[in-house]
Amino acid sequence: MDAMPADTRAGFIALIGAPNAGKSTLINQLVGTKVSIVTHKVQTTRTIVRGVAMHGKAQLVFVDTPGIFKPKRRLDRAMVDTAWGGARDADLIALLIDARKGIDEEVENILKRLPGQSAPKVLILNKTDVAKREKLLKIAQKANEHVRFEETFMISALTGDGTQAILDYFASKVPESPWFYPADQPSDLPLRILASEITREKLFERLHQELPYISTVETEQWQERKDGSVRIEQTIYVERDSQKSIVLGKNGQTVKAISQAARKELGEIIEAPVHLFLFVKVRENWADDPERYREMGLEFPR
């Protein structure tokens, strides 16, 4: 931070949208490394994840918020409240829409509520590599009838097509300010929590059909050893014994495969050998426990 150049800019940009719009994929693309988990399971981002992108003299802090949907349970309500809280505190708001789905009921509800947010807003249409241009223009037109967007971008978060234009735009729009984070820090997420998120991603990739998204992972132990390796112990919490059997798999093969995939990715991220030990436990009704919400950085809805 000592070598910060003059005339720097910095600001927070909230990425909001319906579940599976591609927010996590986009934030990883913009930052240039993995800071948020990506799965086919909806509502996998639960807390506010901040990814830090350096673009010229501008530091862009992208806030990956949970998908905004109609909440049914307490955990759902906490996630939706967190998403709108992230938008409320941002310098700029970017609404991401899945161009294949267009403006469905979930997006419509977001568009109705967006005018109440004071920050300047931009529209990002994602997955343009699989949507026709005529459809994109119709979506953009309809969205702008609801909200006055300053700018509209058409991108593919998966391939990175169009994302440089987003970085250029936000770098020119964030306020003049010292940087909030060191230039080489891609996220404000502690490694212990990132490790839990990586394992949770592998869990859902392996079992996204069989396992409820309410399952969670906690890093219980993180030990840096003399040989430079890291020993990590994590517990996968499920709500019922039947779910525990699914995670373990026959002769423990499923949890072993999850551990191998998580260990490989964690080793690449922290650039050190990783010894990962996974345990599976039943914790009934954990989604009604205020302590669990604090650990995830969520407000406990009463």
ABEGO torsion letter per residue (X at the ends): XAABBBGBBBBBBBBBEBBGAGAAAAAAAAAGBBABBBBABBGABABBBBBBBBBEABBBBBBBBBBBBBBABAAAAAAAAAAAAAAAABABBBBBBBAAAEBBAAAAAAAAAAAABABBBBBBBBGAAABBAAAAAAAAAAAAAABBBABBBBBBAAAGBGAAAAAAAAAAABBBBBBABBAABABABBAAAAAAAAAAAAAAAAAAAABBAABBBBBABBBBBAAGBBBBBBBBBBABAAAAAAAAEBGGAAAAAAAAAAAAAAAAAAGBBBBBBBBBBBBBGAAABAAAAAAAGBBBBX
